[in-house]
């Protein structure tokens, strides 16, 4: 006998299974849609110039152990990180209106160029660090919108509109201070200025041309005598001491020497001749001091003088600290010179003012460290 009663049962089961499968597919589809429609946290970026920071010289090495611990094998704390400082050379304006470097202890930061510029803004974070008689050079309220390091050594600096609020007579000083501060960093050869995202062909107040960028070759604190033959001379930058109260510091001055002369000899000769008459700068060298010869080898420049370069301190012939600083700061500005060794004819050993032998070549860091103490 044919039994047709099972067909409705089978149809009912098939309908139930189909409904279950369909609902499962629909549910899974809703989940996928929900995940796709939920946006991730937005990440904003600024247009060029971006914050591609140059690397400070001598930094960037990994000082942590394999486990990310400090050099002593102990984990650093947040307070350690927040209290860490790094010595930076920042160019400020002294009481005589000259641009000069000062070594300041700034909070450790990866954005070294941006930070250095921020510490050059009047009424900014540098205020409590300013040495007596010095002032910041960038107009108050200036914001550093970005820096962008190019492969050709150009650092593009983008600043806010407040940058335009300076006096015409300060325009070159602002350019010089920015240029010399930023070119202390590795691979930065020149700077270009943008204001609020727009490239500048000239400075905004007095119209100084800057379309090709500004480098140390453009000089600083220019000192050109009335009798200087511009056509047959070339620019060199040397450092002379200045004094404010008890503080003695070095001021870079761009002067001119005869073309074709040996670069190092010309620079030392410019130092021995001293600053312009009437200048607030001092001549740290004795009358009659003469350079005998100079020799560069493996980054060490050896300069030999006659005995007139020495000064007696407590009956001990010595080289004055100011004269040594002028020599080292001036000569190590040259790319090939890392340190300076001073010899004096007829003297086996040269001493500094403290009576300590100058047995090793002296670097720029040695001078800056001594001045900061």
C-alpha positions as CSV (number, residue, x, y, z in Angstrom):
1,X,0.0,0.0,0.0
2,X,1.4,3.4,-0.9
3,X,1.9,5.7,2.0
4,X,2.0,9.3,1.2
5,X,2.0,10.6,4.8
6,X,5.7,11.0,5.1
7,X,5.9,13.6,2.3
8,X,4.5,16.5,4.4
9,X,6.9,15.6,7.2
10,X,9.9,15.6,4.9
11,X,8.8,18.9,3.3
12,X,8.4,20.5,6.8
13,X,11.9,19.4,7.8
14,X,13.4,20.7,4.6
15,X,11.7,24.1,5.1
16,X,13.0,24.3,8.7
17,X,16.6,23.5,7.6
18,X,16.4,26.1,4.8
19,X,15.2,28.8,7.1
20,X,18.0,28.0,9.6
21,X,20.7,28.1,6.9
22,X,19.3,31.4,5.5
23,X,19.1,33.1,8.9
24,X,22.7,32.0,9.6
25,X,23.9,33.5,6.3
26,X,22.0,36.7,7.0
27,X,23.5,37.0,10.5
28,X,26.9,36.4,9.3
29,X,26.4,39.0,6.6
30,X,25.3,41.6,9.2
31,X,28.4,41.0,11.2
32,X,30.7,41.5,8.2
33,X,28.8,44.7,7.2
34,X,29.2,46.0,10.7
35,X,32.9,45.4,10.8
36,X,33.4,47.0,7.4
37,X,31.4,50.1,8.3
38,X,33.2,50.8,11.6
39,X,36.0,53.3,10.8
40,X,39.4,53.0,12.4
41,X,40.8,55.9,14.4
42,X,41.6,58.7,12.1
43,X,45.3,59.6,11.6
44,X,46.0,63.1,10.4
45,X,49.1,64.2,8.5
46,X,50.2,67.7,7.6
47,X,51.1,68.7,4.0
48,X,54.7,69.4,3.0
49,X,56.9,70.6,4.5
50,X,56.5,67.6,6.8
51,X,58.3,66.9,10.1
52,X,61.3,65.0,8.6
53,X,63.8,66.0,11.2
54,X,67.6,66.0,10.6
55,X,69.7,63.7,12.7
56,X,71.9,65.5,15.3
57,X,75.6,64.8,15.0
58,X,76.9,62.1,17.2
59,X,73.4,60.9,18.2
60,X,71.0,58.3,17.1
61,X,72.9,55.2,18.3
62,X,71.0,52.5,20.2
63,X,72.0,52.7,23.8
64,X,69.6,50.1,25.0
65,X,70.3,46.5,25.7
66,X,68.6,43.6,23.9
67,X,65.7,43.6,26.3
68,X,65.1,47.4,25.8
69,X,66.8,48.2,29.1
70,X,69.2,51.0,29.8
71,X,72.9,50.8,29.7
72,X,73.1,49.7,33.3
73,X,70.5,46.9,32.7
74,X,67.7,48.7,34.5
75,X,64.5,49.9,33.0
76,X,64.2,53.7,32.6
77,X,61.3,55.4,34.2
78,X,59.0,58.1,32.9
79,X,60.5,60.7,35.3
80,X,64.0,59.8,34.0
81,X,62.9,60.4,30.4
82,X,61.2,63.7,31.3
83,X,64.2,65.0,33.2
84,X,66.8,64.1,30.5
85,X,68.5,67.0,28.8
86,X,70.8,67.5,25.9
87,X,73.3,70.3,25.3
88,X,72.3,72.2,22.2
89,X,74.0,75.2,20.5
90,X,71.4,77.9,19.9
91,X,72.2,81.2,18.3
92,X,70.8,84.2,20.2
93,X,71.4,88.0,20.1
94,X,73.7,89.6,22.7
95,X,73.6,93.0,24.3
96,X,75.7,94.4,21.4
97,X,73.2,93.3,18.8
98,X,75.5,90.5,17.5
99,X,74.4,86.9,16.9
100,X,76.3,84.4,19.0
101,X,76.0,80.7,20.0
102,X,75.0,79.7,23.5
103,X,75.0,76.2,24.7
104,X,71.7,75.4,26.5
105,X,70.5,72.3,28.2
106,X,67.2,71.4,26.4
107,X,64.8,68.6,27.1
108,X,65.7,65.5,25.2
109,X,63.7,65.3,22.0
110,X,63.6,63.5,18.7
111,X,62.4,66.6,16.9
112,X,65.8,68.4,17.3
113,X,65.4,71.0,14.6
114,X,61.9,72.0,15.5
115,X,62.9,72.2,19.2
116,X,65.9,74.3,18.5
117,X,63.8,76.8,16.6
118,X,61.1,76.9,19.3
119,X,63.9,77.9,21.8
120,X,64.7,80.8,19.6
121,X,61.3,82.4,19.9
122,X,60.9,85.5,22.1
123,X,58.7,84.9,25.2
124,X,58.9,81.2,24.4
125,X,60.4,78.2,26.4
126,X,63.9,79.7,26.2
127,X,62.9,82.6,28.5
128,X,64.1,81.1,31.7
129,X,67.3,79.7,30.1
130,X,68.5,83.0,28.6
131,X,72.0,84.0,29.7
132,X,72.3,87.5,31.0
133,X,72.4,90.1,28.2
134,X,71.0,87.7,25.6
135,X,67.6,87.6,23.9
136,X,65.8,85.3,21.5
137,X,65.7,86.4,17.8
138,X,62.4,85.0,16.4
139,X,59.3,87.2,16.9
140,X,57.0,86.4,19.8
141,X,54.2,84.0,18.9
142,X,56.0,82.4,16.0
143,X,55.0,78.8,15.6
144,X,57.1,76.1,13.9
145,X,54.6,74.5,11.5
146,X,57.0,71.9,10.1
147,X,60.5,71.1,8.9
148,X,61.4,69.0,5.9
149,X,64.9,67.7,5.2
150,X,65.8,67.2,1.6
151,X,68.4,64.9,0.2
152,X,70.5,67.8,-1.2
153,X,71.1,69.1,2.3
154,X,68.3,71.7,2.3
155,X,66.1,72.0,5.3
156,X,62.7,73.6,4.5
157,X,61.3,75.5,7.6
158,X,57.6,76.4,7.7
159,X,56.6,79.1,10.2
160,X,53.4,80.9,11.1
161,X,52.4,84.4,10.0
162,X,53.6,85.8,13.4
163,X,57.2,85.4,12.0
164,X,56.6,88.6,10.0
165,X,56.5,90.8,13.1
166,X,60.1,92.0,13.2
167,X,62.0,95.2,12.6
168,X,63.8,95.6,9.2
169,X,67.2,96.0,10.9
170,X,66.8,92.5,12.5
171,X,66.1,90.7,9.3
172,X,69.7,89.5,8.6
173,X,70.3,88.6,12.2
174,X,67.2,86.4,12.2
175,X,68.4,84.7,9.0
176,X,71.9,84.2,10.4
177,X,70.7,82.8,13.7
178,X,68.3,80.3,12.1
179,X,70.9,79.2,9.5
180,X,73.8,78.7,12.0
181,X,71.5,77.0,14.5
182,X,70.1,74.5,12.0
183,X,73.3,73.8,10.1
184,X,74.8,72.3,13.2
185,X,72.7,69.2,12.5
186,X,74.0,66.4,10.3
187,X,73.4,66.7,6.6
188,X,71.9,70.2,6.9
189,X,73.8,72.5,4.5
190,X,71.2,75.3,3.9
191,X,67.7,76.4,4.9
192,X,64.7,77.6,2.9
193,X,61.9,79.5,4.4
194,X,58.1,78.9,4.1
195,X,55.5,81.0,5.8
196,X,52.1,79.3,6.5
197,X,52.7,76.7,3.8
198,X,54.0,79.1,1.1
199,X,57.6,79.2,-0.2
200,X,59.3,82.6,0.2
201,X,61.5,84.1,-2.4
202,X,62.5,87.1,-0.3
203,X,62.3,87.9,3.4
204,X,58.9,89.5,4.3
205,X,60.0,92.8,5.8
206,X,63.2,94.1,4.2
207,X,63.2,91.9,1.1
208,X,66.4,90.0,1.5
209,X,66.7,87.4,-1.3
210,X,66.4,83.9,-0.1
211,X,65.1,81.9,-3.1
212,X,68.3,79.8,-3.4
213,X,68.3,79.1,0.4
214,X,70.7,80.5,3.0
215,X,73.9,78.7,4.2
216,X,76.9,79.5,6.4
217,X,78.7,80.6,3.3
218,X,76.4,83.7,3.5
219,X,78.2,84.7,6.7
220,X,77.3,86.1,10.0
221,X,77.9,89.5,11.8
222,X,79.6,90.9,8.7
223,X,82.7,93.0,9.3
224,X,84.2,94.6,6.2
225,X,86.7,97.4,6.7
226,X,86.6,100.6,4.6
227,X,89.8,99.7,2.8
228,X,88.9,96.1,1.9
229,X,89.2,95.1,-1.7
230,X,86.0,93.2,-2.2
231,X,86.9,92.0,-5.7
232,X,90.2,90.5,-4.7
233,X,89.2,89.1,-1.3
234,X,87.0,86.2,0.0
235,X,84.9,85.7,3.1
236,X,86.0,83.7,6.1
237,X,84.3,83.4,9.5
238,X,86.4,83.6,12.7
239,X,85.4,83.9,16.4
240,X,86.4,86.6,18.8
241,X,85.6,86.8,22.5
242,X,83.1,89.2,24.0
243,X,82.3,89.7,27.7
244,X,79.1,90.3,29.6
245,X,79.8,90.6,33.3
246,X,81.8,87.6,34.2
247,X,80.8,85.6,31.2
248,X,83.2,85.4,28.3
249,X,81.7,83.9,25.1
250,X,82.7,83.6,21.4
251,X,81.1,85.6,18.6
252,X,81.4,84.6,15.0
253,X,82.4,87.3,12.6
254,X,82.6,87.1,8.8
255,X,85.5,89.1,7.5
256,X,87.5,89.1,4.3
257,X,91.0,87.9,3.4
258,X,93.1,88.0,0.2
259,X,92.1,85.5,-2.4
260,X,94.4,82.6,-3.1
261,X,95.9,82.5,0.4
262,X,95.9,79.2,2.3
263,X,92.6,79.0,4.1
264,X,93.8,78.0,7.5
265,X,96.7,80.5,7.4
266,X,94.3,83.3,6.3
267,X,91.9,82.5,9.2
268,X,94.6,82.5,11.8
269,X,96.0,85.7,10.4
270,X,92.6,87.3,10.6
271,X,92.4,86.3,14.2
272,X,95.8,87.7,15.0
273,X,94.9,91.0,13.5
274,X,91.9,91.2,15.8
275,X,88.4,92.7,15.4
276,X,87.5,96.1,13.9
277,X,88.5,99.1,15.9
278,X,85.6,100.3,18.0
279,X,84.1,96.9,18.1
280,X,82.7,95.4,21.4
281,X,84.8,92.3,20.6
282,X,88.1,91.6,22.2
283,X,91.4,90.6,20.7
284,X,92.7,87.6,22.7
285,X,96.1,87.5,21.0
286,X,99.3,89.3,22.1
287,X,100.9,91.9,19.9
288,X,103.7,90.2,18.0
289,X,102.2,86.8,17.9
290,X,102.8,85.1,14.6
291,X,101.8,81.8,12.9
292,X,104.8,79.8,12.0
293,X,103.1,77.0,10.1
294,X,100.0,74.8,10.0
295,X,99.4,71.1,9.1
296,X,96.2,69.1,8.7
297,X,96.4,65.3,9.3
298,X,93.5,62.9,10.0
299,X,91.2,65.7,11.1
300,X,93.7,67.3,13.5
301,X,95.0,70.8,12.5
302,X,98.3,71.5,14.1
303,X,99.1,75.2,14.3
304,X,102.6,76.4,15.4
305,X,103.2,80.0,16.8
306,X,106.2,82.0,18.0
307,X,106.5,82.6,21.8
308,X,104.6,85.9,21.7
309,X,101.4,84.0,21.7
310,X,102.0,82.9,25.3
311,X,100.9,84.9,28.4
312,X,102.5,84.6,31.8
313,X,100.1,83.4,34.5
314,X,101.7,83.0,37.9
315,X,105.1,83.0,36.1
316,X,103.9,80.0,34.0
317,X,103.9,80.8,30.3
318,X,100.5,79.7,29.0
319,X,98.0,80.1,26.2
320,X,95.0,82.2,27.3
321,X,91.6,80.4,27.4
322,X,90.1,83.1,25.2
323,X,92.8,82.7,22.5
324,X,92.5,78.9,22.6
325,X,88.7,79.1,22.2
326,X,89.0,81.6,19.3
327,X,91.4,79.2,17.5
328,X,89.3,76.1,18.1
329,X,85.9,77.6,17.3
330,X,87.2,79.3,14.1
331,X,89.2,76.4,12.7
332,X,86.7,73.6,13.5
333,X,84.1,75.5,11.5
334,X,85.9,74.0,8.5
335,X,84.5,70.6,7.4
336,X,87.9,68.9,7.5
337,X,89.0,70.0,10.9
338,X,87.8,68.0,13.9
339,X,90.3,69.4,16.5
340,X,93.2,71.7,16.9
341,X,96.6,71.1,18.4
342,X,98.7,74.2,19.4
343,X,102.5,74.2,19.4
344,X,104.9,77.0,20.3
345,X,108.4,77.2,19.0
346,X,111.0,76.8,21.7
347,X,108.4,75.3,24.2
348,X,108.1,71.6,24.8
349,X,104.7,71.8,26.3
350,X,101.9,74.4,26.0
351,X,99.7,75.0,29.1
352,X,96.3,76.6,29.6
353,X,95.5,79.3,32.1
354,X,94.9,76.7,34.8
355,X,98.4,75.3,34.4
356,X,97.1,72.1,32.7
357,X,99.1,70.8,29.8
358,X,97.4,70.9,26.4
359,X,98.6,67.4,25.7
360,X,95.8,66.4,23.4
361,X,94.1,68.1,20.4
362,X,91.2,70.3,21.5
363,X,87.8,69.9,19.9
364,X,84.8,72.2,19.7
365,X,82.9,70.1,22.2
366,X,85.8,70.6,24.7
367,X,85.5,74.3,24.4
368,X,81.7,74.3,24.6
369,X,81.8,72.1,27.6
370,X,84.3,74.3,29.4
371,X,82.2,77.4,28.7
372,X,79.0,75.8,29.9
373,X,80.6,74.9,33.3
